Amino acid sequence: MLFIKFIYRVLFRNRQHPQITTDNGIGVSKDIEKAFENYQFAANQKDAKAQFTLAQFFEKGVHVSQNNKMAFELYLQASKQGYSLAQNNIGTFYEDGIVVSKDVKKAFEYYECAAKQWNATAQCNLGRFYEYGISIPTDIKKAFEYYQYAADKYHAGAQNNLGRCYENGIYTPKDIKKAFEFYKKSANQGHKIANENLKRLGLFFDAVSKGKKNEV
């Protein structure tokens, strides 16, 4: 039972690129099979969380053959019940054109539904849509606000985007120290781009510090 709960946490925690580890020793295959059966049973009873998690099995090919069409259908079922994580994932399927025709307008609508429920990933996605004017007029203020909402929930991507806003003065006065702080928060969660940004600003601060010492 503890392993089943562990599998649920791993599958459930991150939509964009969930890291699913199945090599956990003897008996793992049976535990995964049992977990899959339990989620399948619950999904058939229209349990939204189970539908979402079962979709993750199909999307990532855990225990079953990878099947984006089945994943989409399960996400859609959970989405219709107002499940925000599924709504966000449906948005990504429409944005990327996975098993459906690419439709960024529909993607925005699903992200917006999820963001209204304070889903951090959806809020970050909305921020990106507003910043770059994807299917909607560009609105830098709204972009910054959505990044802030998501960053307040410790979303690594949003923290990196806020760092970029502060570094470049996007809707806010330039503040390299704040940019560094947000990059650091994001990098500490394993965000690779934020880590590169952090290193770059670290070199900048080192150069400034050496320059001041040379002036003395």
N, C-alpha and C positions, 0 to 999 in steps of 0.2 A: 504493500500500500504506500509506503514511504517513497519507493522508487517511482510509482505512478504519479505521485504528487510532484516529484522532481522533474519528470518528463513534462508535466503540464506547465511547470514554471519556465522551463527552457523554451518550450514551443510558444508560450504565451507572451513572453517578455518583450519581444522585439520583432516588428513586422518586416522592416526593410531587408535585413540580411541576418535572420536568426541563426546563431551558431548552435547546431544540434549535435550533441555528442552521444553516440550510442555504444561506444566501447567501454563498458563499465564492469567487465568481468563475467564470470559464469552465471548463466540464467538470465542474462539481459534480454535475449531474444524472446523468451517466454514472457518477461515482464512487459516488454513493449507490445507484444501481441495482446496481452491482457488489457493494457492501457488502451490500445486501439479499439478493442472490442467494447470496453466501457464507454469510450467517447462515442463510438458508433451507435450504441444503444441509446445513450442520452441524446444524441443528435436526432435520432429518429423520433424522440419524444419532444422535439422542437426546443431543446435546450440551446440557447444562443451561444453560451460559452463553449459547449461541446461542439457545436457546429463550427465555430471559429477554430478551435484546436484541431479538429479533424481536417479542416481545410489546410492547416499548416503541415500535417502529415503528407497530404497529397501534393502540396506545393513544393515541399522539400524532398519528397521521395523517401520518407522515413517509414520503414516496414512495408510500404506499398510502392508500386511504380509511380514515378513522378507524373502528375496529371493536373495541369493547370486548369483545364476545363472543369474538372470536378472540384478543384479548390475554389474557383470562381463561383460555382453554383452554391457551395456551402457558405462562402463569405456572403453571398447575396442573401441567402436565407437568414443568416444572423443579422445582416444589415437591416433587413426589413423589420426586424424586431427592435431596432434602435441600438444595436450593439456597436459602440463607437469604434473599436479596433477593427471590426469587419468593414465598417463604412470607410474608414481610412484606406484599408487594403483594396476595396473595390475601386476607390479613387486612383490608386496606383496602377491597377489593371487597365483602367481607361486612359490614364495619362501615358502609359507605355505601350498601349495597344496589345495587351496580352490576352489572347483568345477572344477579344472583342475589337471592333474597329476603334482606332485611336480617337478619343473625344475629350479634349482638355476641358471643355465646358462642363461635361458630366463629371469629370474628375474634380473640378472645383466644387461642384454641388455636393459631392460626397464628402470632400474634405471639410466643407463648411458645416455639414450636418454633424460630423464627428467633432469638429472644433467647438461647436456650441455646447458639447458635453465635456469640454475641457480636456479633450484628448491632445496631449502634447505634440505627438508626431503630426497630427492633422493641423495643429496650429502652426507648426514650423512649415509645413507644406503650403498653407495659406499665405504665410509670410513670403515665401518664395514666389508664389503666383502674383502677389501684389507688388513685390519688388521688381519683377521682370515683365509685368503686364501680360501674363499668360491667360488668355481668354477674357481678361478684364482690363480696364484702364490701370495704368501704373499708379500706385498710391504708396509712396515711401513711408508716410506716417503709419498707415495700417500695417505695412510690412514690419516696421520696427516694433510696433505694439504686439503683433503676433509672435515675433521672435522673443520678445520680452516675456510674454505669457508662458511660452514653452520653456524658456530658459529658467524661469522661476520654478518649473517642475523638473529641473535638472536634465533637460533634453540636450544631449551633447551637440547635436547639429545646430540647434538654435543658439546655444552658447557660442559656438564658433562663428555663426552668422552675426551675432551681436558684437563679437570681437571685431569682425570685419567692419561693421557699421561705425564703431568707435575709432577704429584705426583710420578710416577714410572719410570720416565726417558725414556719414549717410544719415540724414535726419537728426543728427546730434552733433554738437561741437566735437572736433577731434580730441581724443583723449587716449594717448598711447598706453598710459598706465592701466586704464580700464580695459582697453583692448587686450593687453597682456593678461589681465586677471581672468577675462572670459575665455581666452585661448587656453589658459592653464586649467580652468575648470573642465573644459571640454577634453583637453588632452589627457587629463587624469582619468577620464572615462574610456580612453582608448581611441578617441577620434583622430585619425591619421592626419587629416588636413590641418586640424588645430595644432597638432604636434609640430608640424612643419612651420606653421605660423608662429608658434611659440619659440622655436629655435631661431627663426629669422629675427623676431623682436629682441630675443636675448642677445643676439649678435649686435643689434642696433644699440641696446643699452650699454653693452660692453664698450662699443666704440665711443659713445658719448662720454662714458666714465673715463676712458683713457684720455680723451681729448681734454677733459677738465683737469686731469692730473698734469698733463703736459703744459697747461696754461699757468699752473702754479709755479 
